[in-house]
């Protein structure tokens, strides 16, 4: 099962290597990873989508928490959260298919960033389902290139994930 | 006062109470060595950087203080790697300092450059590359704090040589505040209550005690919990010494080469009280068959150790000593009379044993060393058969007297670790129990031992083989002894020891064993005891890999 975990880390060089190294060394699978600065420039947030059962997820969280540069680890599968990813896709068009392609893009809410004679470049943001839906719609016309960011996620019903020490891990 | 980076390092080490460093010089640590020249700190010059790391580790295990090692960039740093990994696996507090090429040369494939923070990332608790001399004092403070608190471990500081020469105002921080590092020490009161209740209701409880008890200095609390409540105790390799083996509640070591009665007691128990142990595969054997009737209480400072391999019913995260103190108060004594009778019966009927055939049996050598030292020596070991015999036949009674590479299983560990331990405990009798294979992996340290007048005794159980691998080949590979025969007479360990100025004693007859040990003990010098032991002796009992731990070869109950 896929889990989305949000990790607040020190905004220092080498932290990404520590995190990705931990995943590879312990045989955990990363489906996607996105990193960026937060409202506090000394803190970065990583949104990691991982694949694994409950036991594996528990180990991943504990092992992440052991890293000195990790400030906080939160599992988003508990409680409401918003997740988005951005995809850029270039689809081929002919005078014949052009209209149909434009309709497909519009139906999903994609933004046309560049329209050429032979191809159209589209940007779409959304959750996993929306991204997948657009890909399925465009696939018959010939997809030339896909570029995706990792997933980013945020809880919607709290005051925000803040740095105030690691949560109590004592069970 | 303005100081150079090198001076700041020395001052920082002094502030941390460091008296001794193990190290080796080189191009990118010249400023540090220059500062050491007249510093009130002793550097012990080993003959290989790996030995410096192991010596720092042995010093840390014998004293409980942070061990410090120092090496130059590139090959100096990479030579530390095995020692750092050894310390990491066994949670040993260590600070490793490496020189690095000048900051502007980093990443240029410069002479003697290695990305040592990258290389050691998975084998250190944390590491630092110092980029600004103004960060150095804080980094030293943090490194010692991280290495010695929580679940201890090695921390590496990579210090470019230009930073060593830059000057800044020296201000040593009073406190450490790392927002991502706040270890839990106090146990959760509710969990302690639940654990106390489970113990009070248990019929067949067993304490399973690991190296965490030694690190946390919780032997006294373990003793109290066991003796007050009549609970038998088994120990891991690193836990040996945590509970006195001359006490009748002691079941010795468990696991792959544990005693039959310890393994059986675990398998039959209805409650395992694990303290500072991590259910390692050498202990559990096949995990799904492990202790089928037992509820598990797990006391450990590392939350990631809890339910990693064996599911835990009552986890208590925190410091073993602190938690045990509270737990002892809360427990009502269970009725374990029948259980103790069963366990004692197993102990009598299935003791550790070996066949005497007039030749020198390695187990006999260990028994004689134990007798001659009255069980009070610090025993360091290399890795292999001799290590398991030491664990089985030397009856440890005190913490910090068993010093062995448990997790990583590093051959070549014991001799430098013994050197470190002897520096930490100058008055103690320190032995390195070795095989003829392992001792050759850091034999150059004879020079360090002799020059520093260390009376370390090295007992080589010389069987001419890489014995443990040979044993597996005998049992599981149809006796196809592929590249495990060492010959036994090369080198001549006596002459070799003598060439370094140490004492060498060869022992080829059983009746010479004890006199040779006595002579070694009476010698105020490093001694190599070359015991020519039975060549194809096996370590029993033995749980074959992937089996349940009560399915033991040789000496099991079945």
Interface residues (C-beta under 8 A of the other chain):
Chain A: X9 X10 X14 X17 X18 X21 X22 X25 X55 X58 X59 X62 X63 X65 X66 X67 X68 X69 X70 X71 X163 X165 X166 X168 X169 X170 X171
Chain B: X117 X118 X121 X122 X125 X126 X129 X146 X178 X179 X180 X181 X182 X184 X187 X188 X191 X302 X303 X304 X306 X307 X308 X315 X316 X317 X318
